[in-house]
Amino acid sequence: MIERYVLRYFLAVVDQGNFTRAAAQCRISQPTLSVGIAKLEASLGQTLFLRTNRRIELTPSGTRFAVHARQIEAEFAAAERDLQDTAPTKLVRLGIATTLPPSWIAAALGRARRASTTERLEVVEGRSSELVALLDRGRIDMMLGAIGDDARGRVLFEEGFAVAVANDHRLAGRATLAVADVAEETMIVRRHCEALAETSRFFTARGVRPFMAARTVSDDRALTYVRAGLGMT
């Protein structure tokens, strides 16, 4: 059986016309190249080169074999390219919290796609708590969302609490608010809010139990209620 590496040694000698330059092209020593050529000639039972002190020439057998060697090497290279083009790409399953702003999601996905062109990305949406559970079970590979004190996470950004009110609300335009400012206000509850439990504990600890006028899982619906003057969120 003729091995590919000796074919490449042979073609290098043909192209370079010199064992020293051929060895340099193949990044091997000249003795290693000579051993490879001798092995090829033994496999074929033919002398492929006429060696003199001044030059190296192909024998008639070497000339005929060179045609086949180039065809074989071309087929090898074509097969490698074909397999590389059709090789299955790695699937990365990314969990994204439904509470993240669309602009943040677009920016994160854009960076991910630019960083790798060899991976397929599958997006799984859910609440952060749901995504953490999927991560623990190996159903997703990574997630974007609120992670709390989870040591596996990397902090990408931090944000404080904000209140959404109608434009004509008495608190509109205020830069900061105290608990007393919202104690008597009507609230719109976003059920999927990652900070809902923490916010509830915050108010309860300060003796504030605001009236909940609506509960919704839709951010758009919550803001619609706010704009209509039903309450704040």
Secondary structure, DSSP 8 states (H G I E B T S, - for coil): ---HHHHHHHHHHHHHSSHHHHHHHHTS-HHHHHHHHHHHHHHHTS--EEE-SS-EEE-HHHHHHHHHHHHHHHHHHHHHHHHHHH---EEEEEEEETTS-HHHHHHHHHHHHHH-SSEEEEEEEE-HHHHHHHHHTTS-SEEES--TT-TT--------------TTSTTTT-S---HHHHTT-EEEEETT-TTHHHHHHHHHHTT---EEEEEES-HHHHHHHHHTTS-B-
